[in-house]
Amino acid sequence: MGKALYRKYRSRSLDEVVGQDHVTSLLKNALKQGRISHAYLLTGPRGVGKTSVARILAHEVNKLAYSDEPHLDIIEIDAASNRRIDDIRDLREKVHIAPVSAQFKVYIIDEVHMLTGESFNALLKTLEEPPEHVIFILATTEIHKVPATILSRTQRFHFRPVNEKQVVDHLKSLAKQEKIKIDDDALALIARHGGGSFRDSISLLDQLANTTEHVTRSVVESVMGLVPQERLDQLVDAIVHRKSAVIIELLGEVVDGDSTAIVLTDQLVELLSAKAATQPDLYQLVDKLLEVPRAHQPRIKLVAILAGYAHVHPPKTVATATPAAKVITSAPKPAVKKAVEPVTEPQPQPSPAPTPTAQTAPGDFDWDKVMDIMRKHHAPIASVLSRAQTNFSSGTLTLSFPYTIHQRRMEQPASKQLLMRVINDVCGLQPAIVISNGMLNNEETASVAAIMGGGEPVNAPRD
């Protein structure tokens, strides 16, 4: 079985560690001067070299040639699996045993933040008064979970995420040594989605090398389930320009493909964050997108956030016509009313019949056309309206909802104003809008509630 690339090319000296010069230079200087601390704490994100440096340091303080083979005086402990108080008590008893062959007995405790409170207290006793022959090297990705009492008794070194250029250069070097044929834009994509982690990036390169003989950008996108850049650029453009209909169409195509809502969200957050520098209102959208991975239904959450953004923040143009108005301009236009003198305040006239509007005559109410426009340009509200029973009579539109949640949504002033505007654009009418609840409260519903143990009926819709 072949060795994984990240293990095969693990750094074996401080000079080989990439991207952490601010740490390695200090450690090399301390080793040169013989200033060895009894406890070190290495912090930072995963996959940036903390464990590698800990192993190198353990060999350097003992003046041993680096080896991946276990050494009796270099003990590695995974705190995630040895977090109990009994494990640390066992360690406290063994630290007093002298090294077998080396000058120092070195304990490397990885993911030290996983220890329990009692275990930390037990470890603290040893850190306060350690034997002369013992050195502790602690490593963690979550420094905020390590007690201050532990922090104060260690020399702390913070590892930084590795920048993309350093990752690309390192990957290119590995690919050359392994004779992996890979394009530069594919390397850049791997580095970008490695999150500053060498280990993650190298592991992905290893996976791709076993997938195809020639690694291209499209291969990387396919393996990682990413949205192709061309389609992603179209979606970002639609979001920036608040093209709600285009957003919904593209989302349907993208999420129905090989990608997922969560992966797409990660890509959008990255691109929109970059654009937010010149368009600050995008920061609020990015903040909302961060909720998608935690949602019960990420896909619906993503669609709702993006469609809502396009609706709440309409594009700024010189014309004041709404998207609905723009759509209907392509339809045959009715006769235009003759110009009249402008008036400051219309006065009621004692006329038996109202004067027809410029677009249609009174009574030309077409709910289907209204819903067509709503679906194209205001999908979230259209979804709510599709649940309603409608009745238009004598200039009043009554919407009866079986569920309270939809009723309350349409009772919001913004929702009613939007519906009124679309009706006016499509039908030339401004009806009074009445919102009601069509929930049944009959004997059948009551009997069901009694069978289920009582309670009030909740939004029982009509059949």
C-alpha positions as CSV (number, residue, x, y, z in Angstrom):
1,M,0.0,0.0,0.0
2,G,1.4,3.4,-1.0
3,K,2.0,6.1,1.7
4,A,-0.3,9.1,1.6
5,L,1.4,12.1,0.0
6,Y,1.0,14.3,3.1
7,R,2.8,11.7,5.2
8,K,5.4,11.0,2.5
9,Y,6.3,14.7,2.3
10,R,6.0,15.6,5.9
11,S,8.6,18.2,7.0
12,R,11.6,16.5,8.7
13,S,13.4,19.6,9.9
14,L,12.5,23.2,10.8
15,D,14.1,24.4,7.6
16,E,11.5,22.3,5.6
17,V,8.5,23.8,7.3
18,V,6.7,26.1,4.8
19,G,4.8,29.3,5.7
20,Q,5.7,29.4,9.4
21,D,9.0,31.3,9.4
22,H,7.9,33.4,12.4
23,V,7.7,30.2,14.5
24,T,10.6,28.2,13.1
25,S,13.1,31.0,13.3
26,L,12.4,31.5,17.0
27,L,12.7,27.8,17.7
28,K,15.9,27.4,15.8
29,N,17.4,30.4,17.7
30,A,16.3,28.9,21.1
31,L,17.8,25.5,20.2
32,K,21.1,27.1,19.1
33,Q,21.4,29.0,22.4
34,G,20.3,26.0,24.4
35,R,17.3,27.7,25.9
36,I,14.8,24.9,26.2
37,S,11.5,25.4,27.9
38,H,9.7,22.7,29.9
39,A,6.4,23.4,28.1
40,Y,5.4,24.6,24.6
41,L,1.9,25.4,23.3
42,L,1.4,25.3,19.5
43,T,-1.8,26.9,18.3
44,G,-3.5,27.6,15.0
45,P,-5.8,26.0,12.3
46,R,-5.5,22.4,11.3
47,G,-3.1,21.2,8.7
48,V,-0.5,24.0,9.0
49,G,2.3,22.1,10.6
50,K,1.7,22.0,14.4
51,T,2.2,18.3,14.8
52,S,5.1,18.2,12.4
53,V,6.9,20.9,14.3
54,A,6.2,19.2,17.6
55,R,7.8,16.0,16.4
56,I,10.8,17.8,14.9
57,L,11.3,19.8,18.1
58,A,11.1,16.6,20.2
59,H,13.9,15.1,18.1
60,E,16.0,18.4,18.0
61,V,16.0,18.8,21.8
62,N,17.3,15.3,22.1
63,K,19.8,15.8,19.2
64,L,18.2,12.8,17.4
65,A,17.9,12.4,13.7
66,Y,14.3,12.7,12.7
67,S,12.4,9.5,12.1
68,D,8.8,8.5,11.7
69,E,9.4,5.4,13.7
70,P,8.2,5.5,17.4
71,H,10.8,6.4,20.0
72,L,10.5,5.3,23.6
73,D,11.3,8.8,25.0
74,I,8.9,10.6,22.6
75,I,5.3,9.9,23.6
76,E,2.4,11.2,21.5
77,I,-1.0,11.4,23.2
78,D,-4.3,12.2,21.5
79,A,-6.2,14.2,24.0
80,A,-9.5,13.4,22.2
81,S,-9.1,9.8,23.1
82,N,-7.3,10.2,26.4
83,R,-9.2,13.1,28.0
84,R,-10.2,11.5,31.3
85,I,-8.8,12.3,34.7
86,D,-7.4,8.7,35.0
87,D,-5.4,9.1,31.8
88,I,-3.7,12.3,33.1
89,R,-3.1,10.7,36.5
90,D,-1.4,7.8,34.7
91,L,0.7,10.4,32.8
92,R,1.7,12.2,36.1
93,E,3.0,8.9,37.6
94,K,5.0,8.0,34.5
95,V,6.7,11.4,34.0
96,H,8.9,10.7,37.0
97,I,10.5,7.7,35.2
98,A,13.8,8.7,33.7
99,P,14.3,8.7,29.9
100,V,15.3,5.3,28.4
101,S,18.1,6.6,26.1
102,A,17.5,10.2,25.3
103,Q,18.3,13.3,27.3
104,F,14.6,14.4,27.7
105,K,11.4,12.5,27.8
106,V,9.0,14.5,25.5
107,Y,5.2,14.3,25.8
108,I,3.3,15.6,22.7
109,I,-0.3,16.1,23.6
110,D,-2.4,16.8,20.5
111,E,-5.8,18.6,20.6
112,V,-5.2,19.4,24.2
113,H,-8.4,21.5,24.4
114,M,-10.3,18.2,24.5
115,L,-9.2,17.5,28.1
116,T,-11.9,17.7,30.8
117,G,-11.7,20.3,33.5
118,E,-10.4,17.8,36.1
119,S,-7.8,16.6,33.6
120,F,-6.6,20.1,33.0
121,N,-6.3,20.6,36.8
122,A,-4.3,17.4,37.1
123,L,-2.0,18.4,34.2
124,L,-1.5,21.8,35.8
125,K,0.1,20.2,38.8
126,T,2.7,18.6,36.6
127,L,3.3,21.8,34.5
128,E,3.9,23.8,37.7
129,E,6.7,21.5,39.0
130,P,7.9,19.2,36.2
131,P,10.8,16.9,36.5
132,E,14.0,18.2,34.9
133,H,14.0,15.5,32.3
134,V,10.5,16.1,31.0
135,I,9.3,18.5,28.2
136,F,5.6,19.0,27.2
137,I,4.6,20.1,23.7
138,L,0.9,20.8,23.6
139,A,-1.0,21.5,20.3
140,T,-4.5,22.8,19.8
141,T,-6.8,24.2,17.1
142,E,-9.1,25.9,19.7
143,I,-6.9,28.0,22.0
144,H,-10.0,29.6,23.6
145,K,-10.8,26.3,25.3
146,V,-7.5,26.0,27.0
147,P,-7.6,27.4,30.6
148,A,-5.5,30.5,31.3
149,T,-3.6,28.7,34.1
150,I,-2.3,26.3,31.4
151,L,-1.5,29.1,29.0
152,S,0.5,31.0,31.6
153,R,2.9,28.1,32.1
154,T,3.8,27.5,28.5
155,Q,5.7,29.2,25.7
156,R,3.0,29.9,23.1
157,F,3.6,29.8,19.3
158,H,0.8,30.7,16.9
159,F,0.7,29.1,13.5
160,R,-0.9,31.0,10.6
161,P,-3.0,29.8,7.7
162,V,-0.7,29.3,4.7
163,N,-1.3,31.8,1.9
164,E,-2.5,30.4,-1.5
165,K,0.7,31.2,-3.4
166,Q,2.8,29.2,-0.9
167,V,0.3,26.3,-1.2
168,V,0.4,26.4,-5.0
169,D,4.2,26.5,-5.1
170,H,4.4,23.5,-2.7
171,L,1.8,21.5,-4.6
172,K,3.5,22.2,-7.9
173,S,6.8,20.9,-6.4
174,L,5.1,17.7,-5.1
175,A,3.3,17.2,-8.4
176,K,6.6,17.4,-10.3
177,Q,8.3,14.9,-8.0
178,E,5.3,12.5,-8.2
179,K,5.0,13.1,-12.0
180,I,1.4,14.3,-11.7
181,K,0.1,16.2,-14.7
182,I,-1.9,19.1,-13.4
183,D,-2.9,22.5,-14.8
184,D,-2.0,25.7,-13.0
185,D,-5.6,26.8,-12.6
186,A,-6.4,23.4,-11.1
187,L,-3.6,23.9,-8.5
188,A,-5.0,27.4,-7.7
189,L,-8.5,26.0,-7.1
190,I,-7.1,23.3,-4.8
191,A,-5.2,25.8,-2.8
192,R,-8.2,28.2,-2.6
193,H,-10.4,25.5,-1.2
194,G,-7.7,24.0,1.0
195,G,-8.5,26.8,3.5
196,G,-4.9,27.6,4.3
197,S,-4.2,23.9,5.2
198,F,-1.3,22.1,3.6
199,R,-2.6,18.7,4.7
200,D,-6.1,19.2,3.2
201,S,-4.6,20.6,-0.1
202,I,-2.1,17.7,-0.4
203,S,-4.7,15.1,0.4
204,L,-6.9,16.5,-2.3
205,L,-4.0,16.5,-4.8
206,D,-3.4,12.8,-3.9
207,Q,-7.1,12.0,-4.5
208,L,-7.2,13.7,-7.8
209,A,-4.0,12.0,-9.0
210,N,-5.6,8.7,-8.4
211,T,-8.7,9.8,-10.4
212,T,-7.3,10.9,-13.7
213,E,-4.1,11.1,-15.7
214,H,-4.5,14.8,-16.3
215,V,-5.9,17.0,-13.6
216,T,-7.8,20.0,-15.0
217,R,-9.9,22.7,-13.3
218,S,-13.1,20.9,-14.5
219,V,-11.9,17.7,-12.9
220,V,-11.3,19.5,-9.6
221,E,-14.7,21.1,-9.7
222,S,-16.4,17.8,-10.4
223,V,-14.6,15.9,-7.7
224,M,-15.2,18.6,-5.1
225,G,-18.8,19.1,-6.2
226,L,-18.2,22.8,-7.0
227,V,-20.3,24.9,-9.2
228,P,-18.5,25.7,-12.5
229,Q,-16.9,29.1,-12.4
230,E,-18.9,30.4,-15.5
231,R,-22.2,29.5,-13.9
232,L,-21.1,30.9,-10.6
233,D,-20.2,34.2,-12.2
234,Q,-23.7,34.4,-13.8
235,L,-25.3,33.8,-10.4
236,V,-23.2,36.4,-8.6
237,D,-24.0,38.9,-11.4
238,A,-27.7,38.2,-11.0
239,I,-27.4,38.6,-7.2
240,V,-25.5,41.9,-7.4
241,H,-28.1,43.3,-9.9
242,R,-31.0,41.9,-7.9
243,K,-32.4,39.8,-10.9
244,S,-34.7,37.6,-8.8
245,A,-36.1,35.6,-11.7
246,V,-32.6,34.8,-13.0
247,I,-31.4,33.9,-9.4
248,I,-34.2,31.4,-9.0
249,E,-33.7,29.8,-12.4
250,L,-29.9,29.5,-11.9
251,L,-30.3,28.1,-8.4
252,G,-32.7,25.4,-9.7
253,E,-30.2,24.4,-12.4
254,V,-27.2,24.5,-10.1
255,V,-28.6,22.6,-7.1
256,D,-30.3,20.0,-9.2
257,G,-26.8,19.2,-10.7
258,D,-23.8,17.8,-9.0
259,S,-23.4,20.5,-6.4
260,T,-25.2,21.0,-3.0
261,A,-26.7,24.1,-1.4
262,I,-24.0,24.1,1.3
263,V,-21.1,23.9,-1.2
264,L,-22.7,26.6,-3.4
265,T,-23.1,28.8,-0.3
266,D,-19.4,28.5,0.6
267,Q,-18.5,29.6,-2.9
268,L,-21.0,32.5,-2.9
269,V,-19.7,33.7,0.5
270,E,-16.2,33.9,-0.8
271,L,-17.1,35.8,-4.0
272,L,-19.6,38.1,-2.4
273,S,-17.3,39.0,0.4
274,A,-14.7,40.1,-2.1
275,K,-17.3,42.3,-3.9
276,A,-18.6,43.7,-0.6
277,A,-15.6,46.0,-0.4
278,T,-17.2,48.2,-3.1
279,Q,-20.8,47.3,-2.4
280,P,-21.1,47.3,1.4
281,D,-24.8,46.1,1.5
282,L,-23.5,42.7,0.4
283,Y,-22.1,42.2,3.9
284,Q,-25.6,41.8,5.3
285,L,-26.3,39.2,2.6
286,V,-23.1,37.3,3.4
287,D,-24.0,37.3,7.1
288,K,-27.3,35.7,6.3
289,L,-25.7,33.1,4.0
290,L,-23.6,31.9,6.9
291,E,-26.9,30.5,8.3
292,V,-27.5,28.1,5.4
293,P,-25.2,25.2,6.6
294,R,-27.1,25.2,9.9
295,A,-30.6,25.2,8.4
296,H,-32.8,22.1,8.5
297,Q,-33.4,22.5,4.7
298,P,-30.3,24.3,3.3
299,R,-31.6,24.5,-0.2
300,I,-34.9,26.2,0.7
301,K,-33.0,28.5,3.1
302,L,-30.6,29.6,0.3
303,V,-33.3,30.3,-2.2
304,A,-35.3,32.3,0.4
305,I,-32.3,34.4,1.4
306,L,-31.2,35.2,-2.2
307,A,-34.8,35.9,-3.5
308,G,-35.5,37.9,-0.4
309,Y,-32.4,40.0,-1.0
310,A,-33.4,40.7,-4.6
311,H,-36.9,41.7,-3.5
312,V,-36.1,43.9,-0.5
313,H,-33.3,45.7,-2.4
314,P,-34.6,46.4,-5.9
315,P,-32.1,47.5,-8.5
316,K,-31.5,51.3,-8.7
317,T,-32.4,52.5,-12.1
318,V,-33.6,55.8,-13.6
319,A,-36.9,54.3,-14.6
320,T,-39.4,53.7,-11.7
321,A,-41.2,50.8,-13.4
322,T,-41.2,47.5,-11.4
323,P,-40.1,44.2,-13.0
324,A,-43.8,43.4,-13.4
325,A,-44.4,46.6,-15.3
326,K,-41.5,45.9,-17.6
327,V,-42.9,42.5,-18.4
328,I,-46.3,43.6,-19.4
329,T,-45.0,46.4,-21.7
330,S,-44.2,43.6,-24.2
331,A,-47.9,42.7,-24.4
332,P,-50.4,44.5,-26.7
333,K,-51.1,47.9,-25.2
334,P,-54.7,49.0,-24.7
335,A,-55.9,52.4,-26.0
336,V,-54.2,55.3,-24.3
337,K,-56.4,57.8,-22.6
338,K,-56.2,61.4,-23.9
339,A,-54.0,63.8,-22.0
340,V,-55.7,65.8,-19.3
341,E,-54.8,68.8,-17.2
342,P,-52.9,67.7,-14.1
343,V,-54.8,68.2,-10.8
344,T,-53.4,68.4,-7.3
345,E,-56.2,66.5,-5.6
346,P,-58.9,64.4,-7.3
347,Q,-62.4,65.3,-6.1
348,P,-65.2,62.7,-5.8
349,Q,-67.8,63.1,-8.6
350,P,-71.4,62.1,-8.2
351,S,-71.3,59.7,-11.1
352,P,-73.2,56.4,-11.2
353,A,-70.2,54.5,-12.7
354,P,-66.5,55.0,-12.2
355,T,-64.3,56.1,-15.1
356,P,-62.2,53.3,-16.6
357,T,-58.4,53.5,-15.9
358,A,-55.9,54.0,-18.7
359,Q,-54.9,50.3,-18.8
360,T,-58.1,48.4,-18.5
361,A,-61.7,48.9,-17.8
362,P,-63.0,48.2,-14.3
363,G,-63.7,44.5,-13.7
364,D,-60.9,43.3,-15.9
365,F,-59.3,41.4,-13.0
366,D,-57.1,38.5,-14.0
367,W,-55.6,36.6,-11.1
368,D,-53.8,34.2,-13.3
369,K,-51.8,37.0,-15.0
370,V,-51.1,38.5,-11.6
371,M,-49.7,35.2,-10.3
372,D,-47.6,34.8,-13.5
373,I,-45.8,38.1,-12.8
374,M,-45.5,37.2,-9.1
375,R,-43.9,33.9,-9.9
376,K,-41.4,35.4,-12.3
377,H,-40.3,38.4,-10.1
378,H,-41.5,37.8,-6.5
379,A,-41.3,34.0,-6.0
380,P,-41.4,34.0,-2.1
381,I,-44.7,36.0,-2.1
382,A,-46.0,34.0,-5.0
383,S,-45.5,30.9,-3.0
384,V,-47.6,32.3,-0.2
385,L,-50.3,33.5,-2.5
386,S,-50.6,30.1,-4.1
387,R,-52.1,28.8,-0.8
388,A,-54.9,31.3,-0.9
389,Q,-58.5,31.0,-2.0
390,T,-59.4,34.2,-3.9
391,N,-62.6,36.2,-4.4
392,F,-62.8,39.5,-6.3
393,S,-66.1,41.3,-6.0
394,S,-67.1,45.0,-6.1
395,G,-63.5,46.3,-6.1
396,T,-62.5,44.1,-3.1
397,L,-60.0,41.2,-3.4
398,T,-60.4,38.7,-0.5
399,L,-57.6,36.3,0.2
400,S,-58.5,33.4,2.5
401,F,-55.6,31.4,3.8
402,P,-55.9,27.9,5.5
403,Y,-52.6,28.5,7.4
404,T,-52.0,31.3,9.9
405,I,-48.3,31.6,8.9
406,H,-49.3,32.6,5.3
407,Q,-52.1,34.9,6.5
408,R,-49.7,36.8,8.7
409,R,-47.1,37.1,5.9
410,M,-49.6,38.7,3.6
411,E,-50.9,41.0,6.3
412,Q,-47.5,42.7,6.4
413,P,-47.7,46.1,4.8
414,A,-44.8,45.5,2.5
415,S,-46.5,42.3,1.1
416,K,-49.8,44.0,0.6
417,Q,-48.2,47.0,-1.1
418,L,-46.3,44.7,-3.4
419,L,-49.4,42.8,-4.4
420,M,-51.4,46.0,-4.9
421,R,-48.6,47.4,-7.2
422,V,-48.5,44.3,-9.4
423,I,-52.3,44.2,-9.7
424,N,-52.3,47.9,-10.7
425,D,-49.5,47.2,-13.3
426,V,-51.3,44.2,-14.7
427,C,-55.0,45.0,-14.4
428,G,-55.1,48.7,-13.9
429,L,-57.0,48.3,-10.7
430,Q,-56.4,49.2,-7.1
431,P,-58.8,47.0,-5.2
432,A,-59.2,46.9,-1.4
433,I,-57.3,43.8,-0.2
434,V,-58.9,41.8,2.7
435,I,-56.8,39.0,4.3
436,S,-58.7,36.3,6.2
437,N,-58.1,32.9,7.7
438,G,-60.0,30.0,6.1
439,M,-59.3,27.5,8.9
440,L,-62.2,25.0,9.7
441,N,-63.4,24.7,13.2
442,N,-66.1,22.1,12.8
443,E,-67.2,19.0,14.7
444,E,-65.0,16.7,12.7
445,T,-61.9,18.7,13.6
446,A,-62.9,18.7,17.3
447,S,-63.4,15.0,17.3
448,V,-59.9,14.5,15.9
449,A,-58.5,16.7,18.6
450,A,-60.3,14.7,21.2
451,I,-58.8,11.4,19.9
452,M,-55.3,13.0,20.0
453,G,-55.7,14.0,23.6
454,G,-57.4,17.4,23.3
455,G,-55.9,20.8,22.4
456,E,-56.9,23.5,19.9
457,P,-57.1,22.8,16.2
458,V,-54.2,24.3,14.3
459,N,-54.7,25.5,10.8
460,A,-56.9,22.7,9.5
461,P,-57.3,23.5,5.7
462,R,-60.4,23.0,3.7
463,D,-60.6,20.0,1.5
